[in-house]
């Protein structure tokens, strides 16, 4: 009886993983189909980048967000965060560079105190808007 329950739970777990992988794959395909080739895949709003306070209104869009970086923080896991507010927990927007991509970037500390434009798909993590930065081309310092 216990083996039958274990087998059923194992099959249900495998089915859930396969289903979530298929959904993620399809979302990735849809995301790729909406890329604008003339701007490296980033669809910039007609008025330019959106402000960090308005980023959540553009969740799911491939666009850019502009704000002043107050702190660059690297966690113990090696992920680097660009913080746009004094208290990142109460900030409407954040961005992260995962440890696996960190070697692609130079001195990110040089961004502290500067206004930057971060481009990519705006997602939601822990209730706030976020862009995952995987390529240095996603960060631009306007003149």
MDTraj code that builds the backbone (N, CA, C; nanometers):
import mdtraj as md
import numpy as np

residues = "UNK UNK UNK UNK UNK UNK UNK UNK UNK UNK UNK UNK UNK UNK UNK UNK UNK UNK UNK UNK UNK UNK UNK UNK UNK UNK UNK UNK UNK UNK UNK UNK UNK UNK UNK UNK UNK UNK UNK UNK UNK UNK UNK UNK UNK UNK UNK UNK UNK UNK UNK UNK UNK UNK UNK UNK UNK UNK UNK UNK UNK UNK UNK UNK UNK UNK UNK UNK UNK UNK UNK UNK UNK UNK UNK UNK UNK UNK UNK UNK UNK UNK UNK UNK UNK UNK UNK UNK UNK UNK UNK UNK UNK UNK UNK UNK UNK UNK UNK UNK UNK UNK UNK UNK UNK UNK UNK UNK UNK UNK UNK UNK UNK UNK UNK UNK UNK UNK UNK UNK UNK UNK UNK UNK UNK UNK UNK UNK UNK UNK UNK UNK UNK UNK UNK UNK UNK UNK UNK UNK UNK UNK UNK".split()
xyz = np.array([
    [0.0822, -0.1194, 0.0000],
    [0.0000, 0.0000, 0.0000],
    [0.0870, 0.1263, 0.0000],
    [0.1916, 0.1271, 0.0837],
    [0.2811, 0.2422, 0.0913],
    [0.3570, 0.2590, -0.0397],
    [0.4007, 0.1491, -0.1004],
    [0.4732, 0.1567, -0.2274],
    [0.3847, 0.2138, -0.3378],
    [0.2567, 0.1780, -0.3360],
    [0.1646, 0.2282, -0.4367],
    [0.1463, 0.3793, -0.4228],
    [0.1356, 0.4292, -0.2977],
    [0.1241, 0.5732, -0.2731],
    [0.2506, 0.6450, -0.3168],
    [0.3661, 0.5877, -0.2839],
    [0.4939, 0.6476, -0.3216],
    [0.5064, 0.6554, -0.4729],
    [0.4695, 0.5479, -0.5417],
    [0.4769, 0.5465, -0.6880],
    [0.3829, 0.6506, -0.7473],
    [0.2634, 0.6638, -0.6914],
    [0.1666, 0.7620, -0.7403],
    [0.2186, 0.9033, -0.7196],
    [0.2734, 0.9305, -0.6018],
    [0.3281, 1.0631, -0.5746],
    [0.4471, 1.0937, -0.6639],
    [0.5305, 0.9951, -0.6884],
    [0.6464, 1.0143, -0.7763],
    [0.6003, 1.0484, -0.9179],
    [0.5027, 0.9736, -0.9692],
    [0.4503, 1.0013, -1.1032],
    [0.3855, 1.1390, -1.1104],
    [0.3144, 1.1789, -1.0068],
    [0.2518, 1.3112, -1.0035],
    [0.3587, 1.4199, -1.0043],
    [0.4665, 1.3993, -0.9316],
    [0.5767, 1.4955, -0.9288],
    [0.6435, 1.5088, -1.0645],
    [0.6663, 1.3962, -1.1290],
    [0.7285, 1.3979, -1.2623],
    [0.6370, 1.4695, -1.3613],
    [0.5085, 1.4408, -1.3539],
    [0.4125, 1.5056, -1.4435],
    [0.4116, 1.6568, -1.4216],
    [0.4195, 1.7004, -1.2965],
    [0.4213, 1.8438, -1.2663],
    [0.5460, 1.9103, -1.3235],
    [0.6605, 1.8448, -1.3112],
    [0.7853, 1.9001, -1.3642],
    [0.7790, 1.9103, -1.5162],
    [0.7307, 1.8052, -1.5808],
    [0.7201, 1.8056, -1.7272],
    [0.6241, 1.9154, -1.7734],
    [0.5093, 1.9266, -1.7078],
    [0.4122, 2.0279, -1.7453],
    [0.4678, 2.1689, -1.7269],
    [0.5328, 2.1955, -1.6142],
    [0.5883, 2.3288, -1.5915],
    [0.7003, 2.3587, -1.6907],
    [0.7775, 2.2580, -1.7293],
    [0.8829, 2.2780, -1.8293],
    [0.8223, 2.3141, -1.9645],
    [0.7132, 2.2483, -1.9993],
    [0.6477, 2.2780, -2.1271],
    [0.5913, 2.4203, -2.1277],
    [0.5319, 2.4615, -2.0180],
    [0.4776, 2.5971, -2.0085],
    [0.5908, 2.6992, -2.0190],
    [0.7002, 2.6757, -1.9480],
    [0.8143, 2.7678, -1.9537],
    [0.8711, 2.7755, -2.0952],
    [0.8777, 2.6629, -2.1625],
    [0.9284, 2.6597, -2.2997],
    [0.8394, 2.7427, -2.3915],
    [0.7088, 2.7253, -2.3795],
    [0.6156, 2.7995, -2.4649],
    [0.6210, 2.9491, -2.4352],
    [0.6326, 2.9853, -2.3084],
    [0.6444, 3.1266, -2.2746],
    [0.7731, 3.1843, -2.3315],
    [0.8794, 3.1073, -2.3286],
    [1.0061, 3.1512, -2.3869],
    [0.9946, 3.1704, -2.5365],
    [0.9231, 3.0827, -2.6034],
    [0.9017, 3.0969, -2.7473],
    [0.8217, 3.2231, -2.7768],
    [0.7170, 3.2464, -2.6993],
    [0.6349, 3.3654, -2.7198],
    [0.7178, 3.4907, -2.6954],
    [0.8004, 3.4874, -2.5920],
    [0.8866, 3.6020, -2.5601],
    [0.9818, 3.6288, -2.6756],
    [1.0393, 3.5246, -2.7318],
    [1.1326, 3.5399, -2.8431],
    [1.0657, 3.5921, -2.9684],
    [0.9406, 3.5575, -2.9905],
    [0.8687, 3.6018, -3.1094],
    [0.8375, 3.7506, -3.1051],
    [0.8333, 3.8089, -2.9852],
    [0.7997, 3.9501, -2.9704],
    [0.9208, 4.0415, -2.9678],
    [1.0376, 3.9890, -2.9942],
    [1.1583, 4.0703, -2.9867],
    [1.1675, 4.1645, -3.1059],
    [1.2141, 4.2842, -3.0823],
    [1.2323, 4.3839, -3.1865],
    [1.3787, 4.3827, -3.2264],
    [1.4087, 4.3396, -3.3471],
    [1.5467, 4.3222, -3.3926],
    [1.6240, 4.4537, -3.4013],
    [1.5563, 4.5653, -3.4227],
    [1.6267, 4.6918, -3.4428],
    [1.6845, 4.7491, -3.3143],
    [1.6404, 4.7029, -3.1992],
    [1.6901, 4.7566, -3.0718],
    [1.7429, 4.6441, -2.9835],
    [1.8123, 4.5487, -3.0431],
    [1.8675, 4.4346, -2.9692],
    [1.7606, 4.3596, -2.8922],
    [1.6384, 4.3561, -2.9453],
    [1.5329, 4.2787, -2.8814],
    [1.4562, 4.3538, -2.7750],
    [1.4905, 4.4777, -2.7468],
    [1.4230, 4.5521, -2.6412],
    [1.3245, 4.6491, -2.7043],
    [1.2000, 4.6415, -2.6611],
    [1.0993, 4.7331, -2.7108],
    [1.0928, 4.8521, -2.6152],
    [1.1503, 4.9629, -2.6565],
    [1.1555, 5.0819, -2.5729],
    [1.0269, 5.1602, -2.5920],
    [0.9615, 5.2005, -2.4817],
    [0.8393, 5.2789, -2.4953],
    [0.8659, 5.4066, -2.5739],
    [0.7615, 5.4592, -2.6388],
    [0.7773, 5.5769, -2.7222],
    [0.8387, 5.6939, -2.6451],
    [0.8058, 5.7101, -2.5203],
    [0.8589, 5.8195, -2.4404],
    [0.9915, 5.7861, -2.3745],
    [1.0525, 5.6727, -2.4062],
    [1.1772, 5.6305, -2.3443],
    [1.1519, 5.5226, -2.2400],
    [1.2456, 5.5063, -2.1504],
    [1.2335, 5.4041, -2.0455],
    [1.1312, 5.4462, -1.9409],
    [1.0766, 5.3481, -1.8712],
    [0.9814, 5.3774, -1.7642],
    [1.0588, 5.4006, -1.6341],
    [1.0032, 5.4792, -1.5463],
    [1.0640, 5.5049, -1.4158],
    [1.0423, 5.3835, -1.3263],
    [1.1298, 5.3652, -1.2258],
    [1.1185, 5.2483, -1.1385],
    [0.9830, 5.2410, -1.0702],
    [0.9245, 5.3540, -1.0366],
    [0.7949, 5.3531, -0.9679],
    [0.6830, 5.3018, -1.0571],
    [0.7022, 5.3037, -1.1899],
    [0.6002, 5.2577, -1.2846],
    [0.6316, 5.1225, -1.3454],
    [0.7398, 5.0594, -1.3046],
    [0.7839, 4.9338, -1.3670],
    [0.6789, 4.8240, -1.3552],
    [0.6121, 4.8145, -1.2417],
    [0.5129, 4.7078, -1.2212],
    [0.3972, 4.7177, -1.3197],
    [0.3692, 4.8363, -1.3703],
    [0.2623, 4.8544, -1.4686],
    [0.2978, 4.7904, -1.6023],
    [0.4248, 4.7542, -1.6193],
    [0.4738, 4.6990, -1.7458],
    [0.5194, 4.5538, -1.7304],
    [0.4712, 4.4857, -1.6264],
    [0.5071, 4.3455, -1.6049],
    [0.4706, 4.2633, -1.7282],
    [0.5634, 4.1791, -1.7691],
    [0.5431, 4.0958, -1.8862],
    [0.5923, 4.1596, -2.0150],
    [0.6260, 4.2875, -2.0098],
    [0.6759, 4.3575, -2.1281],
    [0.8280, 4.3502, -2.1344],
    [0.8790, 4.3530, -2.2545],
    [1.0224, 4.3583, -2.2789],
    [1.0556, 4.5041, -2.3066],
    [1.1046, 4.5752, -2.2070],
    [1.1232, 4.7196, -2.2159],
    [1.2444, 4.7601, -2.1328],
    [1.2576, 4.8871, -2.1020],
    [1.3668, 4.9312, -2.0151],
    [1.3112, 5.0141, -1.8998],
    [1.3857, 5.0107, -1.7907],
    [1.3496, 5.0843, -1.6695],
    [1.4690, 5.1718, -1.6342],
    [1.4420, 5.2963, -1.5998],
    [1.5495, 5.3901, -1.5689],
    [1.5423, 5.4321, -1.4227],
    [1.6576, 5.4371, -1.3589],
    [1.6655, 5.4820, -1.2206],
    [1.8096, 5.4981, -1.1760],
    [1.8268, 5.5585, -1.0607],
    [1.9606, 5.5799, -1.0047],
    [1.9968, 5.4612, -0.9160],
    [2.1130, 5.4015, -0.9415],
    [2.1614, 5.2893, -0.8615],
    [2.2196, 5.3453, -0.7321],
    [2.1599, 5.3100, -0.6196],
    [2.2101, 5.3570, -0.4912],
    [2.3120, 5.2619, -0.4313],
    [2.3005, 5.1316, -0.4688],
    [2.3929, 5.0339, -0.4119],
    [2.4020, 4.9140, -0.5046],
    [2.5223, 4.8606, -0.5162],
    [2.5454, 4.7340, -0.5862],
    [2.5854, 4.6353, -0.4783],
    [2.5072, 4.5271, -0.4662],
    [2.5283, 4.4320, -0.3577],
    [2.5437, 4.2913, -0.4143],
    [2.6476, 4.2210, -0.3711],
    [2.6669, 4.0821, -0.4107],
    [2.6428, 3.9937, -0.2886],
    [2.5514, 3.8996, -0.3040],
    [2.5146, 3.8102, -0.1942],
    [2.6177, 3.6988, -0.1776],
    [2.6025, 3.6221, -0.0713],
    [2.6922, 3.5085, -0.0470],
    [2.6853, 3.4058, -0.1594],
    [2.5689, 3.3964, -0.2234],
    [2.5527, 3.2997, -0.3329],
    [2.6192, 3.3482, -0.4618],
    [2.6626, 3.4752, -0.4643],
    [2.7300, 3.5292, -0.5815],
    [2.6393, 3.6094, -0.6735],
    [2.5102, 3.6162, -0.6426],
    [2.4190, 3.6985, -0.7229],
    [2.4412, 3.8446, -0.6877],
    [2.4364, 3.9315, -0.7899],
    [2.4589, 4.0746, -0.7697],
    [2.3283, 4.1490, -0.7946],
    [2.2953, 4.2395, -0.7047],
    [2.1713, 4.3150, -0.7114],
    [2.2025, 4.4626, -0.7312],
    [2.1298, 4.5266, -0.8217],
    [2.1368, 4.6714, -0.8358],
    [2.0183, 4.7260, -0.7576],
    [2.0460, 4.8001, -0.6510],
    [1.9407, 4.8541, -0.5651],
    [1.9139, 4.9993, -0.6023],
    [1.7860, 5.0315, -0.6237],
    [1.7454, 5.1641, -0.6668],
    [1.6800, 5.2438, -0.5544],
    [1.6709, 5.1860, -0.4343],
    [1.6100, 5.2521, -0.3189],
    [1.6981, 5.2285, -0.1963],
    [1.6841, 5.3128, -0.0960],
    [1.7596, 5.2956, 0.0279],
    [1.7309, 5.1591, 0.0900],
    [1.6019, 5.1215, 0.0938],
    [1.5622, 4.9919, 0.1479],
    [1.5064, 4.9086, 0.0335],
    [1.5848, 4.8146, -0.0151],
    [1.5443, 4.7352, -0.1317],
    [1.4134, 4.6594, -0.1084],
    [1.3825, 4.6267, 0.0181],
    [1.2603, 4.5513, 0.0474],
    [1.1344, 4.6312, 0.0174],
    [1.1443, 4.7634, 0.0251],
    [1.0287, 4.8497, 0.0000],
    [1.0389, 4.9219, -0.1336],
    [1.1256, 4.8758, -0.2197],
    [1.1471, 4.9392, -0.3494],
    [1.0531, 4.8771, -0.4525],
    [0.9969, 4.9579, -0.5412],
    [0.9045, 4.9028, -0.6406],
    [0.9731, 4.8256, -0.7532],
    [1.1061, 4.8337, -0.7621],
    [1.1778, 4.7686, -0.8711],
    [1.3162, 4.7245, -0.8259],
    [1.3604, 4.6141, -0.8795],
    [1.4952, 4.5654, -0.8534],
    [1.5483, 4.4920, -0.9746],
    [1.6776, 4.4686, -0.9755],
    [1.7373, 4.3905, -1.0836],
    [1.8456, 4.3016, -1.0248],
    [1.8671, 4.1880, -1.0901],
    [1.9615, 4.0895, -1.0392],
    [2.0443, 4.0335, -1.1531],
    [2.1703, 4.0067, -1.1222],
    [2.2604, 3.9334, -1.2110],
    [2.2984, 3.8083, -1.1345],
    [2.2566, 3.6920, -1.1848],
    [2.2864, 3.5680, -1.1146],
    [2.4351, 3.5348, -1.1246],
    [2.4835, 3.4600, -1.0281],
    [2.6256, 3.4251, -1.0193],
    [2.6765, 3.3603, -1.1479],
    [2.5922, 3.2834, -1.2145],
    [2.6339, 3.2150, -1.3376],
    [2.6645, 3.3125, -1.4505],
    [2.6093, 3.4334, -1.4452],
    [2.6324, 3.5338, -1.5492],
    [2.7310, 3.6422, -1.5064],
    [2.7680, 3.6454, -1.3801],
    [2.8477, 3.7550, -1.3245],
    [2.9803, 3.7764, -1.3967],
    [3.0437, 3.6706, -1.4461],
    [3.1746, 3.6835, -1.5104],
    [3.1687, 3.7616, -1.6419],
    [3.0502, 3.7820, -1.6973],
    [3.0343, 3.8566, -1.8223],
    [3.0471, 4.0076, -1.8012],
    [3.0397, 4.0502, -1.6756],
    [3.0340, 4.1924, -1.6432],
    [3.1654, 4.2404, -1.5841],
    [3.1933, 4.3662, -1.6038],
    [3.3118, 4.4273, -1.5446],
    [3.2816, 4.4751, -1.4038],
    [3.3328, 4.5915, -1.3709],
    [3.3172, 4.6500, -1.2378],
    [3.1780, 4.7106, -1.2231],
    [3.0868, 4.6361, -1.1668],
    [2.9506, 4.6857, -1.1481],
    [2.9435, 4.7926, -1.0397],
    [3.0406, 4.7950, -0.9504],
    [3.0443, 4.8967, -0.8456],
    [3.0509, 5.0376, -0.9026],
    [3.1009, 5.0508, -1.0242],
    [3.1101, 5.1830, -1.0874],
    [2.9727, 5.2411, -1.1206],
    [2.8678, 5.1599, -1.1111],
    [2.7324, 5.2076, -1.1392],
    [2.6697, 5.2794, -1.0202],
    [2.7265, 5.2614, -0.9008],
    [2.6696, 5.3251, -0.7815],
    [2.6651, 5.4761, -0.7987],
    [2.5470, 5.5325, -0.7708],
    [2.5279, 5.6767, -0.7796],
    [2.4945, 5.7251, -0.9199],
    [2.4928, 5.6362, -1.0162],
    [2.4663, 5.6750, -1.1545],
    [2.3252, 5.6350, -1.1970],
    [2.2695, 5.7110, -1.2880],
    [2.1418, 5.6754, -1.3481],
    [2.1699, 5.5739, -1.4581],
    [2.0953, 5.4639, -1.4559],
    [2.1131, 5.3596, -1.5561],
    [1.9790, 5.3220, -1.6163],
    [1.9859, 5.2606, -1.7331],
    [1.8689, 5.2042, -1.7981],
    [1.8923, 5.0545, -1.8062],
    [1.8023, 4.9786, -1.7462],
    [1.8108, 4.8332, -1.7448],
    [1.7014, 4.7821, -1.8368],
    [1.7394, 4.7006, -1.9343],
    [1.6412, 4.6512, -2.0307],
    [1.6220, 4.5012, -2.0177],
    [1.5040, 4.4559, -2.0554],
    [1.4700, 4.3146, -2.0494],
    [1.3238, 4.2986, -2.0147],
    [1.2841, 4.1745, -1.9936],
    [1.1445, 4.1482, -1.9579],
    [1.1231, 4.1786, -1.8098],
    [1.0210, 4.2559, -1.7817],
    [0.9874, 4.2872, -1.6436],
    [0.9032, 4.1721, -1.5890],
    [0.9525, 4.1111, -1.4828],
    [0.8810, 4.0038, -1.4152],
    [0.8488, 4.0504, -1.2739],
    [0.7844, 3.9648, -1.1972],
    [0.7556, 3.9964, -1.0576],
    [0.8229, 3.8925, -0.9697],
    [0.8930, 3.9388, -0.8661],
    [0.9557, 3.8496, -0.7691],
    [0.9311, 3.9068, -0.6305],
    [0.8761, 3.8266, -0.5428],
    [0.8429, 3.8698, -0.4061],
    [0.7599, 3.9983, -0.4055],
    [0.6667, 4.0080, -0.4990],
    [0.5739, 4.1195, -0.5008],
    [0.6247, 4.2482, -0.5607],
    [0.7410, 4.2459, -0.6224],
    [0.7891, 4.3691, -0.6844],
    [0.8435, 4.3415, -0.8231],
    [0.8452, 4.4452, -0.9057],
    [0.8922, 4.4326, -1.0435],
    [1.0433, 4.4091, -1.0443],
    [1.0875, 4.3295, -1.1416],
    [1.2292, 4.2951, -1.1481],
    [1.2684, 4.2641, -1.2925],
    [1.3923, 4.2962, -1.3262],
    [1.4510, 4.2524, -1.4523],
    [1.5736, 4.1692, -1.4175],
    [1.5814, 4.0515, -1.4767],
    [1.6987, 3.9659, -1.4614],
    [1.7963, 4.0059, -1.5709],
    [1.9163, 4.0436, -1.5309],
    [2.0185, 4.0891, -1.6253],
    [2.1115, 3.9718, -1.6544],
    [2.1164, 3.9318, -1.7808],
    [2.2006, 3.8193, -1.8217],
    [2.3146, 3.8617, -1.9129],
    [2.3065, 3.9831, -1.9674],
    [2.4035, 4.0301, -2.0657],
    [2.4381, 4.1757, -2.0362],
    [2.5648, 4.2145, -2.0476],
    [2.6025, 4.3538, -2.0213],
    [2.5280, 4.4541, -2.1098],
    [2.4820, 4.4129, -2.2266],
    [2.4077, 4.5021, -2.3159],
    [2.2752, 4.5460, -2.2564],
    [2.2309, 4.4772, -2.1517],
    [2.1047, 4.5130, -2.0865],
    [2.1194, 4.6335, -1.9950],
    [2.2422, 4.6755, -1.9680],
    [2.2660, 4.7920, -1.8815],
    [2.3237, 4.9044, -1.9667],
    [2.2587, 5.0184, -1.9604],
    [2.3056, 5.1342, -2.0368],
    [2.3118, 5.2554, -1.9439],
    [2.4193, 5.3302, -1.9532],
    [2.4322, 5.4535, -1.8761],
    [2.4080, 5.5685, -1.9747],
    [2.2911, 5.6383, -1.9652],
    [2.2628, 5.7452, -2.0614],
    [2.3582, 5.8624, -2.0434],
    [2.3810, 5.9327, -2.1517],
    [2.4727, 6.0486, -2.1493],
    [2.4067, 6.1704, -2.0901],
])
top = md.Topology()
chain = top.add_chain()
for i, resn in enumerate(residues, 1):
    res = top.add_residue(resn, chain, resSeq=i)
    for name in ("N", "CA", "C"):
        top.add_atom(name, md.element.get_by_symbol(name[0]), res)
traj = md.Trajectory(xyz[None], top)
